[in-house]
Amino acid sequence: MKNVRLTIATGLLAGALTLPGIAVMADDDDHDHDRGRGHGHKHGHFHIPPGHLPRAGLCRIWIPGRPPGHQPPPGDCRMLSRQVPRGAYLIGGGDRRWSYDDVHYHHSRGEVFDARGYFRRQEIRNDIREVRQAQQELREDQRQLQKNRDELNKDRAELRKDIRNGAGRKEIAQDRWEIREDRQKLAGSRREVRQSQNKLDAARDELRDDLRRR
């Protein structure tokens, strides 16, 4: 398989993600959605018993409808990728699967089907999606935190105004109750922001690790 062309993640992970060298597998990802990765999973709704999945580093050809005990044996992924018949799938560790069209797309372009590299790119894409999701959750929590701060400041100003205007005890007590409630909401929002930040940090670390292992 050709080397994956990487594009720096300025546009993809702008802002919160500031990892040097983080990149997106744009070309292969586009091909996967157009005809590759999505095709095999979308149409591959069949169950493979765990005992018949190939061990790590190996693959096996799986023909839907054929009994598990009559399936071809596991072997080298690159070699088997050239032997996948129409309607069959190439199965990798963890029940990863590719259709006939997936593997023959690469061979038709004179490329070598690299299952291990394919797995790694999938992991990195998943990491990037998790980072994006964590970033969004953090932004939403930060917006809610600011909203609660504004509400607290508003209720404090209202209390000061009522005291200056000689409001009754009941009204002042209500203002103070609202302030206590605002403080509780604010404390909850701060906890959520910390949790979201921790989740984002963990997602970044996972992405760093997978990029280093490429």
C-alpha positions, -999 to +999 in steps of 0.1 A: +000+000+000+012+035-007+025+056+022-004+075+037-002+112+029-006+132+060-020+167+063-012+187+095-042+189+118-046+227+118-080+226+102-091+192+117-082+198+153-079+236+154-078+252+188-078+227+217-056+201+201-020+214+198+000+183+191+029+188+167+029+163+139-008+152+143-022+145+109-052+132+090-053+103+067-074+122+041-069+102+010-074+067+024-103+079+046-121+093+016-116+060-003-128+041+027-161+060+028-165+059-009-160+022-014-137+006+011-140+003+049-177+013+050-187-012+023-173-043+042-189-034+075-222-023+060-228-055+041-209-078+064-237-086+089-227-121+097-214-137+129-180-153+133-176-175+164-147-161+185-128-194+182-127-190+144-113-155+144-077-153+133-051-145+159-032-112+159-011-106+128-031-131+106-062-130+085-086-155+070-110-156+041-146-159+053-174-170+029-208-160+043-232-190+045-205-216+048-202-234+082-173-221+103-155-255+102-155-254+064-139-219+061-104-215+046-077-215+072-059-184+086-028-172+069-007-142+058-029-112+052-012-099+021-012-134+005-049-140+013-059-106+002-052-117-034-073-148-030-106-133-017-134-144-041-164-123-049-190-123-021-164-133+005-145-112+031-110-109+045-112-112+083-085-098+106-080-098+143-108-084+164-133-093+137-121-066+114-134-073+079-129-062+043-150-071+013-138-083-020-141-047-034-120-034-004-090-055-010-091-056-048-094-018-050-058-017-038-046-045-060-062-029-091-040+002-084-008-019-081-007-014-044+000-040-016-028-045+008-014-037+042-037-049+069-016-039+098-013-003+085-050-003+078-057-012+114-034+015+126-050+042+105-084+031+118-071+035+153-058+070+146-091+080+129-110+067+160-087+087+183-092+118+162-130+114+165-127+110+202-106+141+205-132+161+185-160+148+206-142+156+239-134+191+226-171+197+218-182+185+252-156+207+269-168+237+249-204+230+259-195+226+295-175+259+294-205+277+279-227+264+306-202+274+333-201+309+319-239+310+318-241+300+354-216+327+364-236+353+346-268+341+364-250+343+397-238+378+390-272+389+379-289+376+411-262+392+433-269+425+416-306+420+421-301+414+458-280+446+462-307+465+443-335+452+465-315+460+497-309+496+485-346+500+477-357+487+511-373+454+498-391+432+523-376+403+541-394+378+519-381+392+487-345+395+500-347+359+513-358+348+478-329+366+463-305+349+487-320+315+480-315+320+442-279+330+449-273+297+468-289+278+440-267+296+415-236+287+435-246+250+435-251+251+397-217+268+393-199+242+414-216+215+393-205+232+361-169+234+373-169+197+380-182+189+346-156+212+330-128+194+349-142+160+338-144+171+302-109+184+303-096+151+318-114+132+290-099+155+264-064+150+279-069+112+279-080+113+242-050+134+232-026+110+250-042+080+232-038+098+199-001+107+207+006+070+216-010+057+184+009+083+162+042+073+178+036+036+171+028+043+134 
